[in-house]
Amino acid sequence: MYKILIAEDDPTLAKVMKKHIESWNMNVHCVKNFRNITDEFREYEPHLVLLDIMLPFYNGYHWCTEIRRISDVPIVFISSASDNMNIIMAMNMGGDDFIAKPFELNVMTAKIQAVLRRTYNMANQIPTLEHCGAVLNLNDNTLEYNGKTLELTRNEFRILQTLFENKGKIVSRDTLMIKLWQMDCYVEENTLTVNVTRLRRKLESIGLSDFIKTKVGSGYIIS
């Protein structure tokens, strides 16, 4: 269940907003301490913040900046100050959307749902790198090709990730060795050769023959 934090100093409006959003099966908390909104933010850990611009003590721009120091959670500004300059400033300060007062509750809810869907559906996608039909999954150290999946060791994954990130370019052996062992000190060069040889055998087993090419005296490349 999504959690929504409302920073609105009009208690009547805040109550109406809270009741309506909760009717859409979301959890809602209204800020009580406008001197320190970030404390309530940290304690509640919302999925989205509804933030008025005109607030007591400090305005919404200030609190947006403070929240952005600690979180990328989506922030939707709500304000009667809906001229272009305020909307532009709200977006530039780190806001994700703007709702002008007065607003229809159903419009507010639709905007909340759109931002949540956009933010968290994208966050749930597995980040990948792709080359010639081979897909490297960055979250689980696997490679997929033609419906087959390879489980990669840590070193195999780091080799492929580096090559994928530099596809079409030669990656030197020194670069790969530093990526693998995360240090500049000497590591036996044959260790890298052994890892690449094992990885090539694995790739061949799913139909990726000659996927990693050796450039003699330079390094390796996928192209």
C-alpha positions as CSV (number, residue, x, y, z in Angstrom):
1,M,0.0,0.0,0.0
2,Y,1.4,3.4,-1.0
3,K,2.0,6.0,1.7
4,I,1.3,9.6,0.9
5,L,2.6,12.5,3.0
6,I,0.5,15.7,2.8
7,A,2.2,19.0,3.8
8,E,-0.8,21.4,3.7
9,D,-1.4,23.9,6.5
10,D,-5.1,24.3,5.9
11,P,-6.4,21.7,8.3
12,T,-9.8,21.5,6.5
13,L,-8.4,21.0,3.1
14,A,-5.8,18.5,4.4
15,K,-8.5,16.5,6.0
16,V,-10.6,16.4,2.8
17,M,-7.5,15.4,0.8
18,K,-6.6,12.7,3.3
19,K,-10.1,11.2,3.3
20,H,-10.3,11.1,-0.5
21,I,-6.9,9.6,-1.1
22,E,-7.5,6.9,1.6
23,S,-10.7,6.0,-0.3
24,W,-8.3,4.9,-3.1
25,N,-6.6,2.4,-0.8
26,M,-3.6,4.5,0.1
27,N,-2.1,5.4,3.5
28,V,-2.0,9.1,4.3
29,H,-0.2,11.2,6.9
30,C,-0.7,14.9,7.3
31,V,2.2,16.9,8.5
32,K,1.8,18.3,12.0
33,N,5.1,20.0,12.7
34,F,5.7,22.6,10.0
35,R,8.9,23.7,11.7
36,N,10.6,20.4,10.7
37,I,8.8,18.5,7.9
38,T,11.9,16.4,7.2
39,D,11.6,14.8,10.6
40,E,8.1,13.6,9.8
41,F,9.2,12.6,6.3
42,R,12.0,10.4,7.8
43,E,9.7,8.8,10.3
44,Y,6.8,8.1,7.9
45,E,8.9,7.1,4.8
46,P,6.3,8.0,2.2
47,H,6.2,6.9,-1.4
48,L,5.0,10.4,-2.5
49,V,4.8,13.9,-1.0
50,L,2.1,16.5,-1.7
51,L,3.7,19.8,-0.8
52,D,2.0,23.2,-0.7
53,I,4.3,26.2,-1.6
54,M,2.9,28.6,1.0
55,L,3.6,27.1,4.4
56,P,4.3,28.5,7.9
57,F,7.9,29.1,8.9
58,Y,9.5,27.9,5.6
59,N,7.9,27.6,2.1
60,G,7.5,24.4,0.1
61,Y,10.6,25.2,-2.0
62,H,12.7,25.0,1.1
63,W,11.3,21.7,2.2
64,C,11.6,20.3,-1.3
65,T,15.3,21.1,-1.2
66,E,15.7,19.5,2.2
67,I,13.8,16.3,1.1
68,R,15.9,16.1,-2.0
69,R,19.1,16.0,0.1
70,I,18.0,12.7,1.5
71,S,15.5,11.1,-1.0
72,D,14.4,10.9,-4.6
73,V,10.8,10.2,-3.6
74,P,8.3,12.0,-6.0
75,I,7.1,15.4,-4.9
76,V,3.9,17.0,-6.2
77,F,3.5,20.7,-5.5
78,I,0.0,22.0,-4.7
79,S,-0.6,25.8,-4.7
80,S,-2.9,28.6,-5.7
81,A,0.3,30.4,-6.9
82,S,0.0,28.6,-10.2
83,D,1.5,31.2,-12.5
84,N,4.2,29.9,-15.0
85,M,7.1,31.2,-12.9
86,N,6.0,29.2,-9.8
87,I,5.4,26.1,-11.8
88,I,8.8,26.4,-13.5
89,M,10.4,27.0,-10.1
90,A,8.7,24.0,-8.6
91,M,9.9,21.7,-11.4
92,N,13.4,23.2,-11.2
93,M,13.6,22.7,-7.4
94,G,12.9,18.9,-7.9
95,G,9.2,18.6,-8.1
96,D,7.6,15.9,-10.3
97,D,4.2,17.6,-10.9
98,F,2.1,20.6,-10.0
99,I,-1.5,20.8,-9.0
100,A,-3.1,24.2,-9.1
101,K,-5.7,25.2,-6.4
102,P,-8.6,25.0,-6.5
103,F,-8.6,21.4,-7.8
104,E,-11.0,18.6,-8.3
105,L,-10.2,15.7,-5.9
106,N,-10.4,13.1,-8.7
107,V,-7.9,15.1,-10.8
108,M,-5.5,15.2,-7.8
109,T,-5.9,11.4,-7.3
110,A,-5.3,10.8,-11.0
111,K,-2.1,12.8,-10.9
112,I,-0.9,11.0,-7.8
113,Q,-1.6,7.6,-9.4
114,A,0.2,8.6,-12.6
115,V,3.3,9.7,-10.7
116,L,3.3,6.6,-8.6
117,R,2.9,4.4,-11.6
118,R,5.6,6.1,-13.5
119,T,8.0,6.1,-10.6
120,Y,7.6,2.7,-9.1
121,N,6.8,0.7,-12.3
122,M,10.1,2.0,-13.7
123,A,11.9,1.2,-10.5
124,N,10.8,-2.4,-10.6
125,Q,12.2,-3.0,-14.1
126,I,15.5,-4.9,-14.0
127,P,18.3,-2.8,-15.4
128,T,20.0,-4.5,-18.4
129,L,22.7,-4.0,-21.0
130,E,22.1,-5.5,-24.5
131,H,24.4,-6.4,-27.4
132,C,23.5,-8.5,-30.5
133,G,20.6,-10.1,-28.7
134,A,22.5,-11.0,-25.6
135,V,21.0,-9.3,-22.5
136,L,23.1,-8.8,-19.3
137,N,20.9,-8.5,-16.2
138,L,22.6,-6.1,-13.8
139,N,20.5,-7.1,-10.8
140,D,21.1,-10.8,-10.7
141,N,24.4,-11.4,-12.6
142,T,22.8,-13.5,-15.4
143,L,23.1,-13.3,-19.2
144,E,20.1,-14.2,-21.5
145,Y,20.4,-15.2,-25.1
146,N,17.9,-17.1,-27.4
147,G,15.8,-18.1,-24.4
148,K,18.7,-19.5,-22.5
149,T,20.1,-18.1,-19.2
150,L,23.7,-18.2,-18.0
151,E,24.5,-17.9,-14.3
152,L,27.7,-15.8,-14.1
153,T,30.4,-15.7,-11.4
154,R,31.3,-12.4,-10.0
155,N,34.4,-12.1,-12.2
156,E,32.6,-13.3,-15.3
157,F,29.9,-10.7,-14.7
158,R,32.4,-7.9,-14.2
159,I,34.2,-8.8,-17.4
160,L,31.0,-8.8,-19.4
161,Q,29.6,-5.6,-17.8
162,T,32.8,-3.8,-18.7
163,L,32.8,-5.0,-22.3
164,F,29.1,-4.3,-22.7
165,E,29.6,-0.7,-21.3
166,N,32.4,-0.3,-23.9
167,K,30.9,-2.2,-26.8
168,G,32.7,-1.4,-30.1
169,K,35.8,-0.3,-28.1
170,I,38.9,-2.2,-27.1
171,V,39.1,-2.7,-23.4
172,S,42.7,-3.1,-22.2
173,R,43.7,-6.1,-20.0
174,D,44.8,-3.6,-17.3
175,T,41.3,-2.0,-17.2
176,L,39.7,-5.4,-16.8
177,M,42.1,-6.5,-14.1
178,I,41.4,-3.3,-12.1
179,K,37.6,-3.9,-12.6
180,L,37.9,-7.4,-11.4
181,W,40.0,-7.0,-8.4
182,Q,39.2,-3.3,-7.6
183,M,42.9,-2.4,-7.0
184,D,45.9,-1.2,-8.8
185,C,48.4,-3.6,-7.3
186,Y,49.9,-6.5,-9.3
187,V,47.7,-9.5,-10.1
188,E,49.0,-12.4,-12.1
189,E,48.0,-11.7,-15.7
190,N,47.2,-15.4,-16.3
191,T,44.4,-15.1,-13.8
192,L,42.5,-12.8,-16.2
193,T,43.2,-15.1,-19.2
194,V,41.8,-18.1,-17.2
195,N,38.6,-16.1,-16.4
196,V,38.1,-15.0,-20.0
197,T,38.6,-18.6,-21.3
198,R,36.0,-20.0,-18.8
199,L,33.6,-17.2,-19.8
200,R,34.0,-17.9,-23.5
201,R,33.2,-21.6,-22.9
202,K,30.0,-20.6,-21.1
203,L,29.0,-18.2,-23.9
204,E,29.6,-20.9,-26.5
205,S,27.3,-23.3,-24.6
206,I,24.3,-21.0,-25.4
207,G,25.3,-20.2,-29.0
208,L,27.5,-17.1,-28.5
209,S,30.7,-18.3,-30.2
210,D,33.4,-15.7,-30.8
211,F,31.4,-13.2,-28.8
212,I,34.5,-11.8,-27.0
213,K,37.3,-11.1,-29.5
214,T,41.0,-10.8,-28.5
215,K,42.9,-7.8,-29.9
216,V,46.5,-9.0,-29.6
217,G,48.6,-6.6,-27.6
218,S,45.6,-4.4,-26.8
219,G,42.9,-6.3,-24.9
220,Y,39.3,-7.5,-25.6
221,I,36.3,-6.2,-27.5
222,I,32.7,-7.1,-28.3
223,S,31.5,-5.5,-31.5
